[in-house]
Amino acid sequence: MADKLHILQVNTNEISGGAQKVAHNLFRSYRARGHASWLAVSYKVSDDPDVLPIRHSTGQRGWSRAWWSIHARCQLWDLDGRLSRRIRILAEPGALIDYFQGVENFRYPGTWHILNFPPQAPDILHCHNLHGNYFDLRALPWLSERVPTVLTLHDAWPLSGHCAHSMDCERWRSGCGECPDLTIYPALRKDSTAYNWQRKREIYQRSRLCIATPCRWLMQKVEASMLAPAVTGSRVIPNGVDMNVFCPADQQRVRTILGFPEKARILLFTANGIRANIWKDYNTLRSAIERIAATMDTSNLLFVALGEDGVTERLGKAEIRFVPYRKEAEAVARYYQAADLYIHAARVDTFPNTILEALACGTPVVATAVGGIPEQVKGLGTMDRALNSYGPEAATGCLTAPGSAESLAVRIQELLKNDALRIQMSANAVTDAQMRFSLERQTQAYLDWYLEICGVFKENGARLKQIQDGKNISIDDSFA
């Protein structure tokens, strides 16, 4: 195999949420290093020739081909996706039966042609989010038989009967069924979670996958799940951010650009659809701001909610200002650079890029200790050593118990009142982010692993051919 790899990544959309950003950053980084890099997506928004839309009309005939072709054109302007969903059902009528039965929809025929989309055969297939109405999970055994296949988990959907995160439910460990909340994304109309769970397990039992997660928390869930038998190799590879974009800047200059008060105490929180996002905890965050506004001796406290449009609110002495989603990374970075603290209240989270971006910009973080967040933030030590264990010389923020507005408010106030500590944490955050969370580090970790995986795959293929030549057995028999 040559030094330069042919890498095909697969993800829901080109550029949107956190998982999309991770895949797109890797796609560009691989290409910048001279590798052949392609990104296959359900929905393409750019004119980049190396971003490949997954066409489900490929290989289809008649009725199905016609409606899938209409579906592809419709996606370009159907912003809320309602019409696209209806056309998708016309293309695959069985999906409507699945919907009413609560069966996860895997009827996406383009999945079986993904390896043919690039101009050259890929050396490795790297899948990211496989939910999102575009991928046939049943193709995994077939794909992983033909090309080394990496699956990076950005949430826990592959481990459950329907949900991306199970909250406090532990049924994913033993087979789901009797689901406590079918409305959690991706929502189901009827409880067929036990069937969905069993179907996934049978798919994984016939697959050979290299599994990556950005944090140990999620990898531990993988090891306890029905996905475990499919794992031929695993790595915890933290997400990375572009340190050329997300970096410290002159705070006053950036505030002037954004139109923020120069002397204000600015707190930032960013998420997609902040108030309605079920993974985040806006109510706890808002209650914490209300507590701070009632107790702090300041009339210039500004809370910036980046990621949602809305009317500015007043909470006593505090102002909550909503700012619509910003797509450009440089524009997003300015908000971190302008803020005194980044606040992240969540009910559950895997490894949010927003925290990494804040740290890289030198913005200390106050966050709830859920999911992989404690692996991102080095919390300032207090009596609660389970959450915080670092001294001022290393801490990059503070961690609090989930759902506690009082705890969140106390830690925010501590840092706002102590300029010297906050400045020290800012320097710590930049240093730690550069050491652990750079895009360069993430890219190199994946490339090194790809080479290992491809080498093993090639060796196993040669060994298998010898066995087949000598014993005339099938591929499935050889891996039984």
C-alpha positions as CSV (number, residue, x, y, z in Angstrom):
1,M,0.0,0.0,0.0
2,A,1.3,3.5,-0.9
3,D,2.2,6.1,1.6
4,K,-0.9,8.1,0.6
5,L,-4.3,6.7,1.6
6,H,-7.6,6.8,-0.2
7,I,-10.0,7.7,2.6
8,L,-13.8,7.7,2.3
9,Q,-15.8,9.1,5.2
10,V,-19.6,8.8,5.6
11,N,-21.8,11.2,7.6
12,T,-25.3,12.6,7.8
13,N,-24.7,16.1,6.4
14,E,-21.7,18.1,5.1
15,I,-21.6,20.8,7.8
16,S,-24.1,21.1,10.6
17,G,-23.8,19.9,14.2
18,G,-20.9,18.6,16.2
19,A,-20.5,15.2,14.5
20,Q,-20.7,16.8,11.1
21,K,-18.0,19.3,12.0
22,V,-15.7,16.5,13.2
23,A,-16.0,14.6,10.0
24,H,-15.6,17.7,7.8
25,N,-12.5,18.9,9.7
26,L,-10.9,15.5,9.2
27,F,-11.9,15.4,5.6
28,R,-10.1,18.7,4.9
29,S,-7.2,17.9,7.1
30,Y,-6.5,14.6,5.3
31,R,-6.7,16.3,1.9
32,A,-4.3,19.1,3.1
33,R,-1.8,16.3,3.9
34,G,-1.9,15.0,0.4
35,H,-4.3,12.0,0.9
36,A,-7.2,11.3,-1.4
37,S,-10.1,12.3,0.9
38,W,-13.8,12.1,0.2
39,L,-16.9,12.7,2.3
40,A,-20.1,11.0,1.4
41,V,-23.2,12.7,2.8
42,S,-26.9,12.6,2.7
43,Y,-27.2,16.3,2.1
44,K,-24.5,18.3,0.3
45,V,-24.4,22.1,0.6
46,S,-21.1,23.1,-1.0
47,D,-19.6,22.8,-4.5
48,D,-16.6,20.8,-3.2
49,P,-16.0,18.0,-5.8
50,D,-14.7,15.7,-3.0
51,V,-18.0,15.9,-1.1
52,L,-20.2,13.1,-2.6
53,P,-24.0,13.1,-2.2
54,I,-25.4,9.7,-1.5
55,R,-27.8,9.0,-4.3
56,H,-30.3,6.4,-3.4
57,S,-31.5,6.2,-7.0
58,T,-28.2,4.5,-7.9
59,G,-28.9,0.9,-9.0
60,Q,-32.7,1.3,-8.6
61,R,-35.3,1.0,-11.4
62,G,-38.7,2.3,-12.2
63,W,-40.9,3.7,-9.4
64,S,-38.1,3.7,-6.7
65,R,-35.5,5.3,-9.0
66,A,-37.9,8.0,-10.1
67,W,-38.9,9.1,-6.6
68,W,-35.4,8.9,-5.2
69,S,-34.3,11.2,-8.0
70,I,-37.0,13.6,-7.1
71,H,-36.0,13.3,-3.4
72,A,-32.4,14.3,-4.3
73,R,-33.5,17.4,-6.1
74,C,-36.1,18.3,-3.4
75,Q,-33.4,18.3,-0.7
76,L,-31.8,21.4,-2.2
77,W,-34.7,23.7,-1.2
78,D,-36.8,21.7,1.3
79,L,-35.4,23.4,4.3
80,D,-37.6,21.8,7.0
81,G,-37.5,18.4,5.3
82,R,-41.2,17.7,5.4
83,L,-41.7,17.2,1.7
84,S,-38.5,15.2,1.5
85,R,-39.8,12.8,4.1
86,R,-43.0,12.3,2.2
87,I,-41.2,11.7,-1.1
88,R,-38.9,9.2,0.7
89,I,-41.9,7.2,1.6
90,L,-43.1,7.1,-2.0
91,A,-39.7,5.8,-3.0
92,E,-39.7,3.1,-0.3
93,P,-43.4,2.4,0.6
94,G,-42.3,-0.2,3.2
95,A,-40.8,2.6,5.2
96,L,-44.4,3.8,6.1
97,I,-45.1,0.3,7.6
98,D,-41.9,0.5,9.5
99,Y,-42.9,4.0,10.8
100,F,-46.2,2.8,12.2
101,Q,-44.6,-0.3,13.6
102,G,-41.9,1.6,15.4
103,V,-39.2,-0.1,13.3
104,E,-36.0,1.9,12.6
105,N,-35.9,2.7,8.9
106,F,-32.9,1.2,7.1
107,R,-34.4,1.4,3.6
108,Y,-31.7,3.5,2.0
109,P,-30.4,1.6,-1.1
110,G,-27.6,4.1,-1.9
111,T,-25.7,2.7,1.1
112,W,-24.8,-0.4,-0.9
113,H,-23.1,1.7,-3.6
114,I,-21.1,3.9,-1.3
115,L,-17.8,2.3,-2.2
116,N,-18.4,3.1,-5.9
117,F,-19.0,6.8,-5.4
118,P,-15.4,8.0,-5.2
119,P,-13.3,8.0,-8.4
120,Q,-10.9,5.5,-6.9
121,A,-11.5,2.6,-4.6
122,P,-11.0,3.6,-0.9
123,D,-8.4,2.0,1.3
124,I,-10.5,2.6,4.3
125,L,-14.2,3.5,5.1
126,H,-14.7,5.7,8.1
127,C,-18.4,6.0,9.2
128,H,-19.6,8.6,11.6
129,N,-23.3,9.1,12.6
130,L,-25.4,6.4,10.9
131,H,-28.7,7.6,12.0
132,G,-30.4,10.6,10.4
133,N,-32.5,8.9,7.6
134,Y,-29.8,8.1,5.0
135,F,-28.0,4.8,5.9
136,D,-28.9,1.1,5.7
137,L,-27.3,-0.4,8.8
138,R,-27.8,-3.8,7.2
139,A,-25.0,-3.0,4.8
140,L,-22.3,-3.0,7.5
141,P,-21.4,-6.7,7.3
142,W,-21.1,-6.4,3.5
143,L,-19.1,-3.2,3.6
144,S,-16.7,-4.3,6.4
145,E,-16.0,-7.5,4.5
146,R,-14.8,-5.5,1.5
147,V,-12.9,-2.7,3.0
148,P,-11.5,-1.9,6.5
149,T,-14.3,-0.1,8.3
150,V,-14.0,2.4,11.1
151,L,-17.1,3.6,13.0
152,T,-16.7,6.6,15.2
153,L,-19.5,7.0,17.8
154,H,-20.6,10.5,18.5
155,D,-23.6,9.3,20.6
156,A,-25.0,6.1,21.9
157,W,-27.6,5.4,19.1
158,P,-25.7,2.3,17.8
159,L,-26.1,0.7,21.3
160,S,-29.8,1.1,21.7
161,G,-33.2,0.3,20.3
162,H,-33.8,3.9,19.2
163,C,-32.3,6.7,21.2
164,A,-29.2,8.7,20.7
165,H,-28.8,9.0,24.5
166,S,-30.6,6.8,27.0
167,M,-30.5,9.4,29.9
168,D,-30.9,7.3,33.1
169,C,-32.3,4.2,31.3
170,E,-30.1,1.1,31.4
171,R,-32.3,-1.1,29.2
172,W,-29.7,-0.8,26.3
173,R,-27.5,-3.2,28.2
174,S,-29.9,-6.1,28.0
175,G,-32.2,-5.7,25.0
176,C,-34.4,-2.6,25.4
177,G,-38.2,-3.0,25.3
178,E,-40.7,-1.2,27.5
179,C,-39.0,2.1,26.5
180,P,-39.6,4.8,29.1
181,D,-39.4,7.6,26.5
182,L,-40.1,7.1,22.8
183,T,-39.9,10.8,22.1
184,I,-36.1,11.0,22.6
185,Y,-34.4,11.5,19.2
186,P,-34.6,9.6,17.0
187,A,-38.3,9.3,18.1
188,L,-40.5,6.2,17.5
189,R,-44.3,6.0,17.1
190,K,-44.5,2.6,18.7
191,D,-42.4,0.7,21.1
192,S,-40.4,-1.8,18.9
193,T,-37.2,-1.1,20.7
194,A,-36.6,-4.7,21.6
195,Y,-36.9,-5.7,17.9
196,N,-34.6,-2.8,16.9
197,W,-32.1,-3.8,19.5
198,Q,-32.1,-7.4,18.4
199,R,-31.8,-6.5,14.7
200,K,-28.8,-4.3,15.4
201,R,-27.1,-7.1,17.4
202,E,-27.6,-9.6,14.6
203,I,-26.1,-7.0,12.1
204,Y,-23.1,-6.4,14.4
205,Q,-22.5,-10.2,14.9
206,R,-21.8,-10.4,11.1
207,S,-19.7,-7.2,11.0
208,R,-16.0,-6.5,11.7
209,L,-15.6,-3.0,12.9
210,C,-12.9,-0.8,14.3
211,I,-14.6,1.4,16.9
212,A,-13.5,4.9,17.9
213,T,-15.0,7.2,20.5
214,P,-13.9,10.7,21.6
215,C,-14.0,9.8,25.3
216,R,-13.6,6.9,27.7
217,W,-17.1,7.3,29.0
218,L,-18.6,6.3,25.6
219,M,-16.1,3.5,25.0
220,Q,-17.1,1.9,28.3
221,K,-20.7,1.9,27.1
222,V,-19.5,0.2,23.9
223,E,-17.7,-2.5,25.9
224,A,-21.0,-3.2,27.8
225,S,-23.2,-3.3,24.7
226,M,-24.4,-5.6,21.9
227,L,-21.8,-3.8,19.6
228,A,-18.9,-5.4,21.5
229,P,-18.7,-8.7,19.5
230,A,-18.2,-6.7,16.3
231,V,-15.2,-4.8,17.6
232,T,-11.9,-5.9,16.0
233,G,-10.1,-2.9,17.3
234,S,-10.8,0.2,19.4
235,R,-9.3,3.6,20.1
236,V,-10.3,6.6,22.2
237,I,-9.4,9.5,20.0
238,P,-10.5,12.9,21.3
239,N,-12.0,15.4,18.9
240,G,-9.7,18.2,17.8
241,V,-10.2,21.9,16.8
242,D,-8.3,24.1,14.4
243,M,-5.9,26.0,16.7
244,N,-5.4,28.6,13.9
245,V,-9.0,29.6,14.2
246,F,-9.8,28.9,17.8
247,C,-7.1,30.8,19.6
248,P,-6.8,33.7,22.0
249,A,-7.4,37.3,20.8
250,D,-7.6,40.8,22.1
251,Q,-10.8,40.7,24.1
252,Q,-11.7,44.4,23.9
253,R,-11.1,44.5,20.1
254,V,-13.3,41.5,19.6
255,R,-16.1,42.9,21.8
256,T,-16.0,46.1,19.7
257,I,-16.4,44.0,16.5
258,L,-19.4,42.2,18.0
259,G,-21.0,45.3,19.5
260,F,-20.6,44.0,23.1
261,P,-20.1,46.4,26.1
262,E,-16.4,46.7,26.8
263,K,-16.8,46.6,30.6
264,A,-19.4,43.9,30.8
265,R,-19.1,40.5,32.5
266,I,-19.9,38.2,29.5
267,L,-21.0,34.6,29.9
268,L,-21.4,32.5,26.7
269,F,-23.3,29.3,26.0
270,T,-23.7,27.8,22.5
271,A,-25.8,25.0,21.2
272,N,-28.2,24.3,18.3
273,G,-31.7,25.3,19.4
274,I,-30.7,26.2,22.9
275,R,-34.1,26.3,24.7
276,A,-35.6,23.3,23.0
277,N,-32.5,21.1,22.9
278,I,-33.3,18.0,25.0
279,W,-29.6,17.2,25.6
280,K,-28.8,20.6,27.1
281,D,-30.3,22.1,30.3
282,Y,-31.3,25.6,29.5
283,N,-33.7,25.8,32.5
284,T,-30.9,25.1,35.0
285,L,-28.6,27.6,33.2
286,R,-31.3,30.3,33.2
287,S,-32.0,29.7,36.9
288,A,-28.3,30.1,37.6
289,I,-28.1,33.4,35.7
290,E,-31.1,34.6,37.7
291,R,-29.4,33.7,41.0
292,I,-26.2,35.5,39.9
293,A,-28.2,38.6,38.8
294,A,-29.9,38.8,42.2
295,T,-26.7,38.5,44.3
296,M,-23.8,40.0,42.3
297,D,-23.0,43.7,42.7
298,T,-23.0,44.4,39.0
299,S,-25.3,46.1,36.6
300,N,-23.5,44.9,33.5
301,L,-23.9,41.1,33.3
302,L,-24.4,39.9,29.7
303,F,-25.3,36.3,28.9
304,V,-25.0,35.4,25.2
305,A,-26.9,32.4,23.9
306,L,-25.3,31.5,20.6
307,G,-27.3,29.2,18.4
308,E,-30.9,30.5,18.5
309,D,-32.7,33.6,17.5
310,G,-34.9,35.2,20.1
311,V,-36.0,38.4,21.9
312,T,-33.5,39.8,24.4
313,E,-34.5,39.1,28.0
314,R,-33.8,40.9,31.3
315,L,-33.3,39.0,34.5
316,G,-32.8,41.7,37.1
317,K,-29.4,43.1,36.5
318,A,-28.6,40.6,33.8
319,E,-29.3,40.6,30.1
320,I,-29.8,37.4,28.0
321,R,-29.1,38.1,24.4
322,F,-29.9,35.4,21.8
323,V,-27.7,35.2,18.7
324,P,-28.6,33.1,15.6
325,Y,-26.4,30.2,14.6
326,R,-23.1,31.1,12.9
327,K,-21.7,28.7,10.3
328,E,-18.3,30.3,9.8
329,A,-15.7,29.0,12.3
330,E,-14.0,32.4,12.5
331,A,-17.3,34.1,13.4
332,V,-17.9,31.6,16.2
333,A,-14.4,31.9,17.6
334,R,-15.0,35.7,18.2
335,Y,-17.8,34.9,20.7
336,Y,-15.5,32.7,22.8
337,Q,-12.7,35.3,22.6
338,A,-15.1,38.0,23.8
339,A,-16.5,36.0,26.7
340,D,-15.1,35.9,30.3
341,L,-16.5,32.4,30.8
342,Y,-18.1,29.6,28.8
343,I,-21.0,28.0,30.5
344,H,-22.2,24.5,29.5
345,A,-25.2,23.0,31.2
346,A,-26.3,19.6,29.9
347,R,-28.4,16.7,30.8
348,V,-26.2,14.4,28.8
349,D,-23.3,15.0,26.3
350,T,-20.6,13.0,24.7
351,F,-17.7,15.3,24.0
352,P,-19.0,18.7,22.9
353,N,-16.8,20.5,20.5
354,T,-18.0,23.8,22.0
355,I,-16.1,23.1,25.2
356,L,-12.9,22.4,23.2
357,E,-13.3,25.5,21.1
358,A,-13.8,27.6,24.3
359,L,-10.7,26.1,25.9
360,A,-8.6,26.7,22.8
361,C,-9.7,30.4,22.8
362,G,-8.5,30.7,26.4
363,T,-12.1,30.9,27.8
364,P,-12.4,29.0,31.2
365,V,-15.4,26.6,31.3
366,V,-18.0,26.0,33.9
367,A,-19.9,22.8,33.0
368,T,-22.0,20.1,34.4
369,A,-20.1,16.8,34.9
370,V,-22.0,14.5,32.5
371,G,-20.8,12.1,29.8
372,G,-17.3,12.9,28.5
373,I,-17.2,16.5,29.8
374,P,-15.0,15.6,32.8
375,E,-12.5,14.3,30.3
376,Q,-12.4,17.7,28.7
377,V,-12.4,20.1,31.6
378,K,-9.8,20.0,34.3
379,G,-12.0,21.1,37.2
380,L,-10.8,23.3,40.0
381,G,-10.5,21.2,43.2
382,T,-13.0,21.6,45.9
383,M,-14.3,19.2,48.6
384,D,-16.1,17.3,46.0
385,R,-13.1,15.4,44.6
386,A,-15.4,13.2,42.4
387,L,-16.0,16.3,40.2
388,N,-13.0,18.5,40.7
389,S,-9.4,17.6,41.4
390,Y,-7.0,20.1,39.9
391,G,-5.2,23.0,41.5
392,P,-5.1,26.6,40.1
393,E,-1.9,25.9,38.3
394,A,-3.6,23.3,36.1
395,A,-7.4,23.8,36.2
396,T,-9.1,24.9,33.1
397,G,-12.6,25.4,34.6
398,C,-15.1,24.1,37.1
399,L,-17.4,21.1,37.1
400,T,-20.7,21.0,38.8
401,A,-23.4,18.3,39.5
402,P,-26.1,18.2,36.7
403,G,-29.3,19.9,37.4
404,S,-28.0,22.1,40.2
405,A,-28.6,25.8,39.4
406,E,-27.2,26.8,42.8
407,S,-23.9,24.9,42.3
408,L,-23.6,26.4,38.8
409,A,-24.2,29.9,40.0
410,V,-21.7,29.6,42.9
411,R,-18.9,28.5,40.6
412,I,-19.6,31.2,38.0
413,Q,-19.6,33.8,40.7
414,E,-16.3,32.5,42.2
415,L,-14.5,32.9,38.8
416,L,-16.1,36.3,38.0
417,K,-15.0,37.7,41.3
418,N,-11.4,36.4,41.1
419,D,-9.7,38.0,38.1
420,A,-6.3,36.5,38.9
421,L,-7.7,32.9,39.0
422,R,-9.6,33.4,35.8
423,I,-6.6,34.7,34.0
424,Q,-4.5,31.7,35.2
425,M,-7.3,29.3,34.1
426,S,-7.3,31.0,30.7
427,A,-3.6,30.4,30.2
428,N,-4.1,26.8,31.4
429,A,-6.9,26.2,29.0
430,V,-4.9,27.3,26.0
431,T,-1.9,25.1,26.9
432,D,-4.1,22.1,27.7
433,A,-6.1,22.4,24.5
434,Q,-3.0,22.7,22.4
435,M,-1.6,19.6,24.0
436,R,-4.7,17.4,24.0
437,F,-7.3,18.7,21.6
438,S,-5.7,20.0,18.4
439,L,-7.0,19.0,15.0
440,E,-3.4,18.1,14.0
441,R,-3.2,15.6,16.9
442,Q,-6.6,14.0,16.1
443,T,-5.7,13.8,12.4
444,Q,-2.4,12.1,13.1
445,A,-4.0,9.6,15.5
446,Y,-6.5,8.5,12.9
447,L,-4.0,8.3,10.1
448,D,-1.6,6.2,12.2
449,W,-4.5,3.9,13.1
450,Y,-5.7,3.6,9.5
451,L,-2.3,2.3,8.5
452,E,-2.4,-0.3,11.2
453,I,-5.9,-1.4,10.3
454,C,-5.2,-1.6,6.6
455,G,-2.1,-3.6,7.2
456,V,-4.0,-6.2,9.3
457,F,-6.8,-6.3,6.8
458,K,-4.4,-7.0,4.0
459,E,-2.6,-9.7,6.0
460,N,-5.9,-11.3,6.9
461,G,-7.0,-11.2,3.2
462,A,-3.8,-12.9,2.1
463,R,-4.2,-15.6,4.8
464,L,-7.9,-16.1,3.9
465,K,-7.0,-16.5,0.2
466,Q,-4.5,-19.2,1.1
467,I,-7.2,-21.0,3.1
468,Q,-9.8,-20.7,0.4
469,D,-7.3,-21.9,-2.3
470,G,-6.5,-24.9,-0.1
471,K,-9.9,-25.8,1.3
472,N,-12.4,-24.0,-1.0
473,I,-14.3,-22.5,1.9
474,S,-16.4,-19.3,1.9
475,I,-15.5,-16.0,3.4
476,D,-18.2,-16.3,6.1
477,D,-16.8,-19.8,7.1
478,S,-13.3,-18.4,7.6
479,F,-14.4,-15.9,10.1
480,A,-16.9,-18.1,12.0
